[in-house]
Amino acid sequence: MPADQAPPLPPLPTTETRAPDTARRATRVRTVTAVLAAIPVIAAVIAGGGWFLLGLSAFIAAGLFEFYALARRTGAVVVAPLGYVLAGALLFLSPGAKLLVTSLGAVENAGPVRAWLIDVLDAGASKWEIALTLTVVAPLVALLFRREASRDRLNGWTVTVVGAWYVTWLLGRIGALRLLDAPDPAHAGGAGWVLLVLLATWGCDTGAFLVGSRIGRHKMMPWVSPGKTWEGATGGFVAATAVVALAAAGASDGAFGLAWTAWLPLPIPAWHVIPLGAAIAGAAILGDLAESMIKRDAGAKDASGAFPGHGGVLDRIDSVLFTAPLVYYYAALVLGLGG
């Protein structure tokens, strides 16, 4: 080669070589983010009480903030401050007050301030219902005083109130699950039920993503979410059912020979495993699709960029908003574990 001639440049990567690398990087980012986010969540679930309520409140506040941001993109006049008050009232109607009481200890051993707080929290739901009623009415009254011309006040009132119910009431069933007692010493209680919701939902999401991204061909609801396929839904069902089966079986001697992985089984009858797994998978997928519909109406791809590779807080809890009530009412009404 002549001295004045530069060596040939290496060929540019083709689309075929770039696509697998991009997919692998995206999967790595999703995995790392999921693991880092799961650690404090699981720790709060195990701790229970005030720590669990603190984490639950943070997720509700962040999810509601993102919901209101999406609503504003549609032109709705949102009365966000009153929406947050409504969310707080909903959370403390049930189960927030009970979660806080459990962290404050017995009233007999409490000082005067702590005893007063316990008495207030134990006073019953009737007092909280006053705040709940006011925060439903107050946003509508507040919109009366907006002088600017707008045809979106009705939408603003609706999304202010319904947004708080959508995020707070549905996610609050996680707190209600955490308060469930074990039916006997041989079975797990509230923490086990919450972990079932989280792990089965995450398992469904992961199974649907892995299967759907590889062999997904038949679209489920392309007018809402073009990426969801029936093949992916099948993968989600298998993963969710496997988690339910593990939760029902337990591992009193530790899984894989590791003593620290021991956990008590949940009181789920063997013949409930497949129907419950299918129900959780169905609820998780519908919750994901419902939030996709909200984002599509708002013209947004993600609720925010809080979790790299996953989107925002609302993107991470959208399925749990549907699976948590399902599992709670299953445990309370079908198994009779509700207090």
CORFEN-V64385 format. One record per helix or strand. SS is the DSSP state (H for helix, E for strand). FROM is the first residue (numbers start at 1). LEN is the number of residues. Records with the same first field share a line. If there is no record, write none. Layout:
# CORFEN-V64385
SS->FROM-LEN ; FROM-LEN
This chain:
# CORFEN-V64385
H->15-33 ; 49-25 ; 80-14 ; 96-9 ; 107-3 ; 112-10 ; 125-20 ; 153-26 ; 190-26 ; 230-20 ; 255-3 ; 259-3 ; 270-29 ; 313-5 ; 320-15
E->187-1 ; 219-3 ; 225-5 ; 251-1 ; 263-1 ; 265-1 ; 307-1 ; 311-1
